[in-house]
Each structure stands twice: as C-alpha cells, then as structure tokens.
C-alpha cells in the first residue's frame, strides 16, 4: 500500500510495471497518450475504451450518464467542430488533426496541473529539491527505507533524478515549464525517448543483465505463477518475440530492439487511430465519414463508463 500511494503521487513513474493478471494483456508500446486505456487486450481483442478517450479527450466525466439520444446529440456537436471546411464529411486528415489536438490538450493541461501542484505562480522554473520534497516528502533518513516490494525509495528518487537531468536541456539544474512537460511525458520528445527505453528495460529485466529474455518479456504481461495452460494470446506474444521483436534471433532483446518495440519508428498513433475509426464507421467505404455514419456508429466513439467526454462541447477552443 505504501508503494501504491507513492506511485499515485509520483506522476513520472510512466514505465512502472502494471499489475499482472492472466485476464488482461498490458502492452508497453507507447501510445502517445491518446488514452490511458490499452488499445488491445488479451493480445488481439480491440478495446473500445481506447477509441472513446482518443477521440473525446479527458476533460469532463459525465458522458457515462447520458442516454443514447443525448450521446448522439453531443457527438453531432463534436462532428461539426472537426469538420473544418463544413462540407459534411470527415476526412482522415481532419480526424487525425482532431485526435492530435485532444492529445496535445491533455498533455498541456496535465503538465500545467502538475506545475501548479509543485511550484508557485511567481516562479518560472522548479528546482529538483522542491520537486523531490513535494512528491516524496521524506527526510534524508527515510530515503533508504525499504517498501513492501523490496524496492527502496532512494532508488525511485534516483530514477526520477536521472529523468530530470535528461529533461534539463540547458543544464541549469532546474526545469522550465516546457522542460517539466518533457519530464512528465518523455515519450513526446525525441531527446527523452532513450529514458523511456531505459526505464522499460529496468522494469522488465529482472536479472539485471542488460537484456530481456523471452520469459522476462512474457512475464511483464502475464503472471504464470498460478500454473495451468497459457492463454492463446500469450502463445501469440511468444511468436511475436521470436519472429519480430528479436530481430537478430539471439534470444534476447537489447536496447535497440526494445526501442523498436515500444517506440516504433515512423508510426503516427493519431493517424492510425483515425484510420481505425474510419474503417469501423465508413459504411459506404469512400474513405470519409458523414455525420449519419458517425452517429450510426456512435458507440465506437462514445458510450463507455471510462469515457471522459470533453469540454470541447462547451468551449470554443481553437484547434
């Protein structure tokens, strides 16, 4: 419990391993914060909650209480906002632009919330000492205290400090608002991506030999402690490891192979999500979405208890 409370406060623990269960496949591919949901569960099954949050954003928590009719009414308003040229069709480009907008808005607002929590309005930077005190709140003597999982708080602080130094582009020891956003969301900027890879390796590499075996790769997604036959999706992940992840076929993943896995090069998550939404909803298969097509498939876009609908309905945000 002590560690869970700490991680809940420490927003920079992006790569901390999720609880492992045999019922859900928690992938590690960086989804660029389109959603806090997993895009696929149990290997192949598509998770609609991912689409809901990627499309609608994370700003208001009321959509789960709406009727289907109310959902469609509000979705129609969002449709009009996305349809920039007012031609009655949503293109792949317009959808991609909207998803990028909701993604960027989430990141900016999250960074601003965290900034306000850890500093004061009259400051244009935050020091490491102030941040450490705000997040951990420990005296120096307690930094060596062991938590129930055997990890020391001191190691967690050292890990955060390493990320801090990487985000500190000008090397002055402090973080500006922009640098602080990079610290919180390292997957968003090129010079921080190596940290994402390093932290992922540290989480999965249980024997600390600097490489990831097939069993360590599977163990990050599936807890086999209960015994029994592995689910089909686990077998598929083993095939993925052998045929795609382990590019040189030596039985291990090194840093370069891990990077190709969790941060695929030349892959635009917003574009991929736009393509997926069109594929799911484009009844006449012309590559564009009319308002009728979107409303007919409203459950693809909205309607989950996990959905946060978005104040875009009430605000005139530019995007």
Buried (B, 14 or more C-beta within 10 A) or exposed (E): EEBEEBEEEBBBBBBEBEEBEBEBBBBBBBBBBBBEBBBBBBBEEEBBBBBBBBBBBBBBEEBBEBEEEEBBEBBEEBBEBBBBEEEEBBBBEBBBBBBBBBBBBBBEEBBEEBBEEBBEEEBEBBBBEBBBEBBBEBEEEEBEEEBEEEEEBBBBBEBBEEBBBBBBBEEEEBBBBEBBBBBBBBBBBEEBBBBBBBBBBBBBBEEEEEBBBBEBBBBBBBEEEEEEEEBEBBEBBBEBBEEEBBEEEEEBBBBEBBBBBBBEEEEBBBBBBBBBBBEBBBEEEEEBBBBEBBBEBBBBBBBBEBBBBBEBBEEEEEE
